Amino acid sequence: MKNYLSIDQGTTSSRAIIFDSNLKLVRDSQKEYDLSYPRDGWVELDPLDIIDTVTETVSSILKENEEIEACGITNQRETTIVWSKNTGKPIHSGIVWQDRRTHDLCDKLKSEGYEELITEKTGLLLDPYFSATKIKWVLDNVDGARTMAEKGDLLFGTVDTYLIYMLSKEKNHFTDVTNASRTLLFNIKTMDWDDELLELFDIPKSMMPNVLACDDNFGTLSIKEHDIPIRGVIGDQQAALVGQDCFNEGDMKSTYGTGCFLMVNTEENPVEIKEGLLTTVAYKLEGKVHYAIEGSIYSCGNIIKWLRDKMRFFESANESENFLEKTGNSNNVLFLPAFNGLGAPFWNSDIRGGFYGITQDTTINDMTTASFLAITFQTKEITSILEKYNIEISKLLVDGGMIQNKTFCQVLSDTLQKEIIKPENVESTAVGACKVAMIGSGEDIIKPSSLNLSSFKPNKDLKDKYAVNHKAWKEYISDSLRN
């Protein structure tokens, strides 16, 4: 039995897991770190916190003289790090995917008519969410950055690239096709950095990492006197797709972590949907590229964290389940989940969060339930668009930390009126990274067992009630977007 190391670097924590060849968890470690919010709409992290937490978690689970076959890395996507080629030190804080500081730049480029060109090449929308405008902001706002970049002294990477650069023996400057496809600079049809887009955003090509397939050889991870081949790299949402075995056309999963990301495999066909959904690279494995449609929701688990840490409604995320009404009754309270704007399918950077319908009778239960419903209603917005394009949704595979909340899973099922399937191991991103590393090592991956799945079936008696609540929420969102 071989063992594999999976590094799951997320928005607020880093996790390291050792799996065996049967994808059974052997040991794991997780460590949180803090984000910072310097201004309204700005979200940053310290890149060295990422290196430290990954190093610490990996070190804590590796045993002396233990043989690890290979390592797979999965990571938060779009988060942007720019560092010195000579020292490896970042020249600015990492700008997190949620950050909205480049909203005005995106609006300017839209007004100049560039969005159609960008979407045609990348499958993405022109939005601060993606990496390109973040890179440009760093070059334009950090003293000396542009001069250094033009001399070839600066490197850019998403989190996977920075981890490989800092922790590999070879100091490789590599990324994979999934992370590259989230930068607004990668042409998903030619599968290469696009010179026209690099020129548009005024970014030197010398900053960009080499792009490899997900199951390629990325170098050698060197931690705690262990040298482990890195044979898999894949963005977190694509990793969840692989982790849930969504390898065929129409296979669909939704991950409920810090944000929520619904993804559908469209195999070799890059399907374009105009109503605010993205076309992206699902993965490149064994020489074959698969595409996907994605709906990206900015706020999900961070809403529950906010209710816990800032509002102090409960002491732990698990305790939130006690405040969520099983019938979805929020006593007419509605929540606008827009701490940093709204993602799919609205894509509005200016709007901010709020509650509506609060009275003297409003309780913590009502506000908590309204917050959870805002997550399920956003999911319904995305699935409704997919169904317009004849993408059949009979069931939805879910993963991520939030789905440990069984009441939430049932409310999600009742909102969508679809069956919800939850795996035994809800950390599908880490499983996906392990599977990619196994494929890169030439090992067959095991097929999932239906015995390890939990199912939540919709309560048909609540269908009309949830439809009324969703309609009221949608009207609230529409009114807020107009104001």
N, C-alpha and C positions, 0 to 999 in steps of 0.2 A: 504493500500500500504506500503510495507516494503522498507527500504533503506539499501543499501550495500555500503561499502567502498572498493574501488579498489586502491591499491598502485602499481604504474608502475615505477619501478626503472630502468632507462636507463643508457646508457654509458656516457651521458653528462648532464643529467637532471633527476630530480625526479618529479613525478606527482602524485597527489592524486585526486580521483574523487569519488563523491557520485552518484550512480545510483539508480533509483527506480526499482521495480520488473519488469517493462516493458523495462528495460535497457535504459531508458531515462536519460540523464545527468542532474543532479540536480545542482551541484556545482563542480568546479574544481580549482586546483591551481598547478602551475608548477614553478620550480626553477632550473636554470642551475648551474653547478659547473665546475671547470677546471680540465683537465687532465694535467699531466706533462710528459715530454719526456727527461729523463736524458741522454740518449745516443741514437745513431742510432738504431732503431728497438725496443727500450724500451718504454712502455706506462704504466704509473702508475696513481693511484688516492689516495686520502686521505680517508680511510674508514670512518673517522669521518665526512667528508663532506657529505657522504651518509646518515649517521644517522641524521645530522643536517638538511639537505634538506628534508628528509622524514618527520621528526618531524615537521618542519616548515610548509610544505604544508598540512599535515594532520590537524595540529592544526588550520590552517587558514580556513578550510572548515567545521569543526565540530562546531555545535551550542550547547549552554548550554541546558542540559536536552533532547537533541535529541537522539532518540533511533536508533542505527545502528544494524541491524540483524547480520551481520557478515562482516569479512574483507577477501579479496582475495589479494594475493601478486604475482606480476610477476616481473621478473628481468632480467638484462643482465646475460648471462650464462658464465661459464668458468673463469670469473674474480675471482682471488684467494686471500683470506684474511686468515692470520694466526694470532691468538691472544692468549693472556694469559688466561688460564682457571680461574685464581684467580682474575685478574683485569678487564678483558674484553678489554684491550688495545691491539691494533695491534702491533706486533713486527717489522713490516715492512710495507711500503706502499702496497696498494692493487695492484696486478699485473693484468692488464687489458687483456681481451681476445685477443686483437690485438697484444700483446707483443710477440717479437720473440727472446728473449735473450737465450732461451734454444735450439736454432737451432742445435748447435754442439752436445749437448747431444742426441737429437733425431737422428741425423745422426749416432752417435756412436752405439746406440741401433739398428738402422736399419742394420748397417754393421755386427752386431752380430746376426742378423736373428730373431729379436723379433717382427717385425711389423706384421707378419702373425698371431702370437699368440694373439697379442693385438687386431687386427681387428676382429678375430674370436670371442673373448669374448665380446668386447665393441661395435663393429660395426663402430668404428672410425679409422682414420689413425693416425700414430705416428707423431704428429706434435706439435709445441710449442703452438698452439692455445688452446689446452686443459689443464686442471688444473694440472695433475699429475707432469709434469716436472717443473711447476711453484712452486708447494709445495716443491719438492726436492731442487730446487734452494734456496728457503728461508732457508731450514734446513741446507744446505751446506754453505751458505754465510752470514748468520746473526750470530754474535757471541753468543755462548751459546744455539742456537736454537735447535740443535739436542739433546743435553743433556736434555734440558727442555722437548722435545717431548718424549724422551725415558722414562722420569719420569712420563709422563702422564699430564704434566703441560701446553701443548699447544693444541689448537683446530684449525681445518681447517673448512672453509666453503666458498661456493659461496655466492653471495650477499644476497640471500634469507635467508640463514642460519645465517649470521651475523645480519640481521635485526631482525629475530626471537629471537636470543640470547640477543640482546641489548634492544629490545623494548617489549618483552613479560614479563609478571609478573613472569612467571615460570622460566625464563632464559633457555628455552628449546634449546637443541642442535639438531635441526631437519633440514632435507631437504626433497625434494620430489623426485620421481623417474625420472622426466625429468632433473632436475639439476644434480642429481647423475650420470645420463647416459652420462654427458658431461665431466667427469673427467679423463677418461682413466683407472679408478679404479673400475668401476661398471660393473658387468657381466649382460648384458641385457637379457640373457637366464635364469639364475638362479635368477635374480632380487635381487642381494645382492653384497656387497663389496667383491671383489675377492682377496683371500689371496695370490695367486701366483703373481698377479699384484702389490699388496702392497709390497711384498718382492722384486720384480723386481725394483721398484722405491725407495725402502728403506724408506717407510713411515709407521710409527707405526699406527696400526689400532685404537688405542685409540684416535687419532686425528679426526677420521671420525664421522660425524653426523649420527643419526638414520634416516633411509629412510622410508618415509610414502607415501601412495597414495596421488594423487593431492587433493582429496576431503576429506582428513582426518582432525582430530582436532590437530592443531599445537600449541595451547595455547591461551593466552589472550593478545591482544595488549592493552597497557596501555599508553594513551596519553591524556593530557589535561583533566584529571579527567574522561575520558571515558574508560571503560573496554569493549573491543570488541572481540568476539571470532574470531580467525583466522581459517577459515574453507576451505581455498583454497590456494595452492602454486603451481606455474607452471612457467617454464622458458619462456622467452618472445616470442620466435618463436613458441613454442607449444601453448602458450596462444593465439597468432594470429590465429593459426589453429582452435582452439575452438571458438574464436571470430568470425571467418568467417563461422562457422557451417560446418567445413570440418570433419564430423564424419564418413564418409563412404569411402570405398576403392576407390582410384583414385581421391578423392577430393584434390584440390591443391590450395595453396595460395603462394604469394610472398610478403614479407615485405620490404619496402624501407625506412630504417631509417639510422643510422650511417653506418651500413653495409647493405647488401641485403641477404635475406635468403628465398630460395624457398623450400617449404616442401609439400610432398605428403603423404597422409594417406594410409597405406597398411594394416590397421586393425590388425589382429592377426598374420600376416605373416612378419617376419623380412627379407625383401628382400635385397640381397647383390648385389651391382653394383660396378664393378671393376674400372670404369673410374673416380675415384676421388669424387664420391658422398658418403654420409655417411648414415649408418643405425642407427636409434636412436629411443628412446622411445617417442611416440607422447603424451601419457598421460596414467594415470591409474585412471579411474572414475567408480564409482559404482562396484568396484571389478574386472573390466575388463581392461587388458592392450592392448593398440593399439601401433603399431610401425609406423615409417615414414621413408621416404627417404628425405635427405636434401642436398641441394647445398648451401654452405656458401661462400659469397663474402665479403671480408674484407672492401672494400672502396665503399661507396655509398654517403650518405648524407654528410659525412665528406669531400668529394671532393668539393661539392658545398660550404661548410663552408670555405674550404681552398681558393677557388676562391674569396669568399667574404672577409675573414679576412686577408689573407696573400697577395693575388694578388690584392685585392681591385678593382676587376672588377665591383662590384655593392655593394650597401649599405645594401641590405636585401636579404635573400634567395628567397623571393617572386619575387624580381626584376629580378632574373636570368632567369625567363621565357621570358623576353623581348629580351634576347640575344640568345635564343635557336631557331635555324632555323626550321620552321615547316616541311620542306621537308627533314631534316636531312643532309643538305649540309654544310659540315665543310671545304670546299675549300681544300680538300685533307690533312687536318691536322688530325693526329691521336694521341690519348692519351693512355699512359700505366698507368693504375690505381693501382699503387703498392707502396704506401707510406710505407707499412710494409710488402711487399711481396704480392703474389697472392694466393687467396684461390681456391675454386673449379672452374674448375676441374684440375687446374694446380698445386697447392700446392707447391709453391716455395718461400722459406723464404728469399733468397738472393737478388732477383731482386728488383729494385727500380723504381719509377715512372719517366715519361718523356713524352715530346711531340715530334712528328716526322712530318716533312713536313712543318715547319714554313718558310715562305718567307717574303719579304718586304710587300707583299700584305695581310699578315695574320692580321686578326682583332680579337677583343675581342669576337665577335660573333662566329668566327671560332673556337677559343680555348674553348669557353663555350660549343658549340655544340659538339665538339669532346669529351669533358669530359662527357656530358650526354650520348653520343653514346657508350662510353666505358662501361657504366652501362648496357645499353640495350643489347649490344653485349655479355657481360658476362652472362646475363640471357639466351640469345639464345644458348650459349654453353651448359648450363645445360639442357634446354628443348630438345635440339637435342639429348643428351645422353638418356634422359628419353624415347624419342620416339623410340630409337633403342631397348628398352626393352618392346616395345608395350604398353607403358603407354600413353594413348590417351590424347591429350591436345586440346580440342576444344575452351576452354576459360581459362583465368587465373584470379583468385580473387586476388586483390592487396590491400595493406594497408600501413600505415606508413606516416610520415610527408611529404615525397617527392611527394606523389601522389596528393597533393593539387595543384600541377603544372599540369594543364590540357594538356599543350603542351607536357610535358614529357610523360604523359599517352598515347597520340596519337602516339608519336614517338616510344614508346615501342610496341604499337599495330602494327605499320607499320614494325618495325624490326622483330617481331616474326610472323607477319601475322596471329595473333590470336586476338580474342575478349578479351578486358580487362574490367573487372567488378570491379567498385569501390563502396564501401559501403558509406552510408550517414555519418557514423562516421568512420573516417579513423584510429582512434586509437584502432584497433582491439585487441591489446595486453591487454589494460585496460578492454575492454569488456570481453575478455576471462577470465581474472582473476575474474571478477565479476560473470560470469557464473559458474565457478568452485566453488566459495564460495556459490552460490545459490544451486548448486547440493549438496554440503556438508551440507547445511542447510535443505535439503529435499524438496526444492522448484523446481517446473518445470520451465524450461527456455523457453522463448517464441520463436516461429519460426520467421525467418526473413521475411520481406515483400519485394517483388520485386519492390515495388513502391519507395523504398528508395535507389535503386541502380542506378549508372550511368554506361553507356556502351560506350566503344570506339572501333569502328570496323575498321579493317585494310583497308587502301587504296591500292587496288590491283594494281593500276597504278604505285605505288612506289616500288613494290615487287622486281623488278630486280635491281633498284638503290640501295636499302638497301642491297641486296645480294652481290653486287659488293663492297660496302663499308665495309661490314662485312668480306669479304674475304681479303681485303687489311689490315684491322685491325688484323685479325688472323695471317697473314703472318708477320706483325710487331711484334706481341707478340712472335711468334715462333722464329724469328730472335733474339729477345732480350733475350729469354730464352737460346739460344745456345751460346750467347756471354758471 
